[in-house]
Amino acid sequence: MKKGIILLTIVVFAVSLVFVGIGCKSTPVTITTAAAEKTVATKSSEELISSLPKELQELYKNTTDLIYPSAYDNFKPVKEPWIIGYADSYQGNPWRVAVRDELIRLTNDFKKKGRDISFINMVSNNDVAQNISNIRSLIDKKVSVILSIPESSTGLNGVIQEAYKAGIPFVTMAGAVTSPYAINVNSNYWKWGYDMMKGIGERLGGKGNVLMVEGLAGHPIVISEGKGFDDALKEYPNIKVIARVNGNWTLSVTKEVVLQVLATHPEQIDAVWTTGSEARVIAEAFRESGRPAPLITGSLTGDILGYWKKYGDEGFKFYGHGVLPHWTAETGFRVAVRMIEGQHPKLSLLEIPLPEVKQEDLPKYYSPSMTIDSTSIFPVPANDPFPEDIMNGYFLNGSALAEYNYADVPRP
């Protein structure tokens, strides 16, 4: 891709907040390629998704992220040395630090295996203006690709286009942007909220009382997860939601609001639907209140596994998935390296499945380093939840990375 010869003209006929998943209104996009002097036919989101293998198409149901044709279908391989630029928006919690550290490990591993590759880390500490400045700095350094957990879904669009014009692919992780010049490696949070409510419904035999603990009120991910919950709940008319509260994805806040619910709702609570990593403090709140352990959903962490190890299957009941930092880094890095190798994504949004975690899986994730205080330790799935041959389906010329081996991912 030569600088300035490819122009993307985006024609959006629907408001960007309209759902663009399967069965929803599509967002038509026209891509004009000035170098070839032709216009690629407009494709709806449904047409773009239908180009994927069936197993990947299922991941897009009711997604709320915008879907465009990929801006990188003519992108040329980047010659080594490669520089991976990481423009993170925050590294103030263990999850974000684990993502960064795994990206560094992957870079070093590829270097040991013969690649001329290096890594630059920049963090903006929740400042959009600083995030933009950091990305411009990476562009000036002529990095090969930019990876980012973006600070804003819309605020970076201008600088993302600058990176594109400079011939630098922009790949997001754990949060999509609305720019058509980015490749978003994300997960479908509607589907996650739906799947966890389905898991509750199946395990309760279709009847019982559920407490719903959401994250930050108004956050786009929270809205998507809640919509998935509501859609699945319709399938279980004999399940009652006794309360709907916000724990803000924060351990202390979550425990406080759950204790408040328990103090004002003497009726039996069979399950707690939550999408954060707060299952341990929810279980503690029930134990401290002298209430039976409910089924709890959420994302698996080391302290959760430490709690399960201490109290066993009767004292802790879990169903959920792994929104795991190592896995976020693995998928984002692999997509980025595939692109600078010259592989072409079929569309702008690559939905990545979250590893399912059942009660009987907990022993597989546990390690002796995990205790009730292990909030900074994250489990790693024993087997690759998204192997290279499946990832190939997202690319027109997909091919497994010779240097990548999931077995090299360090266990906690």
DRENPAGU-458624 format. One record per residue (C-alpha): x, y, z. Coordinates in steps of 0.2 Angstrom, whole numbers, plus 5000, padded with zeros to 4 digits. Example, Ala and Ser with C-alpha at 12.3 -4.5 7.8 and 13.67 -1.06 7.14 Angstrom:
<rs>
506249785039/506849955036/
</rs>
This chain:
<rs>
500050005000/500850164995/500550325005/499150424998/498550314984/497150224992/495650334997/494150265007/492550345004/491350295018/489450315015/488450275030/486550275028/486150225046/486650305063/488150225069/487350165085/486150055075/486449875078/487349795063/487249615067/486449465058/484649505056/484849685059/484949835048/486549845038/487749985036/488150005017/489950055014/490750104997/492650084996/493450184981/495150134976/495950274968/497450184962/496450054952/495150184947/493650084952/492350064965/492149904975/490349854975/489449904991/489249765004/488149755018/488649685035/487649525031/488649505015/490249525024/489849405038/489249275025/490949275018/491649195034/491549005038/489948955047/490748935064/491349115063/489749185057/488849125073/489949245083/489149405075/487349375081/486649545087/488449625088/488349815091/490049855083/490049935066/490649815051/491549885036/492449795022/494249785026/495349935021/496849825020/496349705006/497849774995/499049795009/500849735005/501949635017/503149745028/504949705026/505949675042/506449745054/504649745061/504249865075/502649835085/501949995092/500749975107/499650135111/498750075127/497550195135/497850135153/499050015163/498450045180/497749875184/498449705184/497349655169/498149785158/499849755164/499649575160/499149615142/500649725140/501849595147/501149455136/501349565120/503249595126/503449405128/502749365111/503849495103/505349425112/504849245107/504649285089/506449365090/507149215097/506349115083/507249225070/506149375067/506949545067/505649625078/505549745092/504149825103/503750005109/502550035123/501650195126/500250235138/499050375140/498250355157/496450385151/496850545142/496150545124/497250685119/498850595125/498250435117/498150535100/499850605104/500650435107/499950365091/500650515081/502350475090/502250295084/501850355066/503350465067/504450315072/503850225057/503250075067/502649925056/500949905065/500049995079/499049895093/497949985105/496649955118/495850125113/495350265125/493850305114/492750225101/492650385091/493950505097/495450415089/494650405071/495650555064/497350485070/496950315064/496650375047/498350465048/499150295052/498250215037/498850355026/500650325032/500450135028/500350075046/498949955050/497949995066/497249845076/496249865092/495949745106/494649735119/493649885113/493149925095/493250095086/492050165073/493450205060/493450105044/495350115044/495550005059/495449815061/494449775077/494849615087/493449605099/492149495107/490249495105/489649555122/487849535118/488249355115/489249345131/487749415141/486549295132/487649145134/487849165153/485949195155/485649035145/486948945156/485948995171/484248945164/484948775159/485748745176/484148805186/483048695176/482148845169/481548915186/482149015201/482749185206/484149285199/485049435205/485849545191/487449635194/488049745180/489649845177/489650035174/487950105170/487850175153/489450095147/489250025129/489849855134/488649845149/487249895137/487649755125/487849625139/486249685147/485249665131/485949485129/485349445146/483649515143/483449425126/483949255134/482849295149/481349295138/481549105135/481349075154/479649145159/479849055176/481449145181/481249305191/482449445192/482349505210/483549655208/484649735195/486049835202/487749905197/489449845204/490449955192/491649815189/492449855206/492649725220/492149835234/490649915226/490049745220/490149675237/489249825245/487749815233/487649635234/487549645253/486249775252/485149665241/485349515253/484849625268/483249675259/482749515249/482549375261/481849255247/483049125240/484249185227/484749045215/485949135204/486949295201/487249355184/488749465182/489949505169/491449565178/492849475188/491949495205/491249315208/492349295223/491649445233/489949395228/490149225235/490949305251/489349415253/488249265252/489349175265/489449315277/487549335276/487249155280/486449125263/486748965252/488048985238/487149035222/487748995204/488749145199/489249195182/490749305176/492549305170/493749185178/495249255189/496549185201/495649245217/494049165211/494948995209/495749025226/494049045234/493448885225/494948785231/494648835249/492748805249/492448675235/491048645223/489748655237/490348825243/490648905226/489648865210/490248945194/489748965175/490549095164/491949125152/493749195152/493949375147/495749345150/497249465147/498449335140/497049285127/496749465123/498649495119/498749325110/497349365097/497849545094/499649505092/499249365080/498149475069/499449615069/500849505063/499749415050/499349585043/501149645041/501649475034/500349525020/498749425025/497149525021/495649525033/493949505025/493149635036/493449765049/492849675064/493549505069/492449435083/493449315095/492549185105/492749195124/493349025131/491848945140/492148895159/491048765167/491148705185/491948545180/493348645171/493948745187/495248615191/496048635174/496248825177/496848815195/498648825200/499448825218/499949005216/498049055216/497349115233/495849225238/497149365237/497649325219/496749465210/498349495199/498449315193/497549265178/497249085172/497749025155/496648895146/497548735144/497148725125/497048865112/495248925112/495548995095/496848895085/497748955070/496648855057/495048935064/495849115063/496349075045/494449095041/494549285044/495849315030/495749305012/497449225011/497549155029/499049055034/499649005052/501149095059/502648985059/503349055075/501749045085/501548905097/500148915110/501048795121/502348925124/501149035133/501649035151/500548965164/500249055180/
</rs>
